[in-house]
Amino acid sequence: MVAEGFEAGGHNGREETTTMVLVPAVCTTVNIPVIAAGGIATGRQMFAAMVLGASGVQMGSRFVASIEASSHINFKEKIINLNEGDTVLSLKKLTPVRLIKNNFYEEIKRAEDNCESIEELKSILGKARAKKGMFEGDMDQGELEIGQVSTLIKKIQPAAEIVAEIKDEFEQLQKQPFN
């Protein structure tokens, strides 16, 4: 079972429950392995998820800026330059999704602030908006989904290098005694 907190990119829950709260709550109520997701991009975060009771982790945002990812180079470059607060959980009336702030996001925000109908939100969203942004590179009018953890991603690198960094950090933390 995947327990994904609202820090995650892409589609999300409406309740805004963080991974830090959700994972231990789910772990105490099920008797199957729980995979933690949302806000995990480093070995330290992976270690924390395991301490919370997770059997493993799922990382999406961390690999969007990998060399091998099919995401557009404009999107990858945008990600490695994000700062804290540059993503917002949006479209909660329709289908909650975490977006990078851009002109498309501002249009959605205005509609939400004006209590527009679900039909109006669908009209603004249109078709293939995510493709336009994340895969075709339109950083202005495209839908740009990414998790809050994107602020920790500072370079485009091979996936194998990302995995090695996460593994090394995780293993170092396993060796340290708790104080």
N, C-alpha and C positions, 0 to 999 in steps of 0.2 A: 504494500500500500504506500502510495506517495502522499506525504503531508507537505503541502506547499504553502508557505506563508506569503503574505501580500507584498513582500519586498520583491517578489519574482517579476520578471518581465513577461510579456505576452498576456494570455488570458489568466484571470485572477478571480479571487472570491470577493464578494461584496462586503464581508464583515471586517476586513482589514486586520485579521489576526496574524500576528507576526510568527515567523518560523520558531522563534525562541519560546513562544507560548504554545503553539500548535503541536510541535513534535512531542514534548512530554505528555501533553493531554491525550494525543492519539496513542502513544506508546502504552499508556496505562489502561486503555480501553480495548485494545485488540491483542490477539495472541498470534499474530503473524509479523513477519519483518516489516519495519517501517523505514521508508526511504525519505530523508529530509530534503526539501527543495525550497528555493527562494532565499536569496541573500547569501549564497555560498559560492565562493570563487577561489578560496585559498586553503592551504592545509590547515591553518589555524581555525578557519570556519568549519571545515570538515571535522576536525577534532572536537570542536564545540558541539556539533550535531550528534556525534557519537556519545559524548558525555550526557547529552539530553536523552539518549536512549535509542537513537536511530541505528539501524543496521548498515546503512550506507547513505550516500548522497547522490543527488541529481544536480548537475550543473549545466545550465543552458547559456546564460549570458556570458560566462567566462570564455566560451569557445566561439562566440560570434565574431570576435576580432582575431581569430586564428587565420593563418595563411590558407588553410584548407577550406574554411567556411565559404559557402556559396553567397554570402552577403556581399553587397557592392562595396568597393573600396571607399567610396564616399561615406557609407554607413560606418565602416570600420574606423575611419579617421575621426568621424564625429564621436564615436564611443570613447576612443582613447583621450579625447579632450573634454569629456564631461566633468562637471563639478557636482558636489552634493547639492541636491535640490533641483537638478536639471531634468528629473523624471517625475511624473505624476500619475497616480492611479486615476483613470478617467473612464468615461462611458459606463458608469455603474448602473444606469437604468437599462442599458442594452446588453452589453457583455463586458464586464470590467477588464480593462487592459492598462498596463503601465506604458506610458508614452514619454518620449523625449519632447520637451517643449520646442515647438516650431510653429509655423503659420497654420498648419493643419490642426495641431493641438489647440491653438488659440481660437480657431473657428468652432471646434467642439466645445471648448470651455464657455464661449459666449452663448452657445445654444443651451448648454446645461444650466448656466446662470439664469437664462431667460425661461427655464422650465419648459423647453421645447418637448414635443411629443417623441415617443420612440420612433415613429415614422419619419420625423424630421431628422433625428439623429442618424437613422439608417440612410437617409438621402444624402446627408453630408459625408457619411462614411463611404458611400458608393461601393463600387466593385473594384477589387484589386488595388486598394489604397496601400496595403502592406507591401505588395509586390513593387509598387511604384517607388516606395521609399527604401525598403531594406534590400531589394534585389536589383532595382534599376537606378538607385542613387539620387532620387529627388529628395533632398534634405529640407525643402521648403513645404511642398504640398503632399509628401508621402507620409504614410503612417510609420512611425519609428518606434517599435516595441523593444524594450530592453529593461533589465532589472536594475534596482537601486545599486547593486554591487558594481555596476559599470564604472562608478567613480574610482574604483580600485584598479581598473584595467588601463594601463598606461603605454602599452606597446602592442603592435601586431607581431605575432610570433607563431612558429609552428606548433601544432597541437601536441606533438611529442614533448616539446620543451615545456609547455604549460603543465602537462601531466607530471613530468619529472619535478618541476618546482613544487607542485601541490604535494606530491608523494614525499619529497625530501622534508618539507616543512612539517607535514603530518608526522613523519617518523621521528623527527627531532623532538616534537612535543610529546610523543609517546614515551620517550626516554627520560623526560624531565619529571622529577617528583612534584606532587602537589604540595604547596606550602600551607 
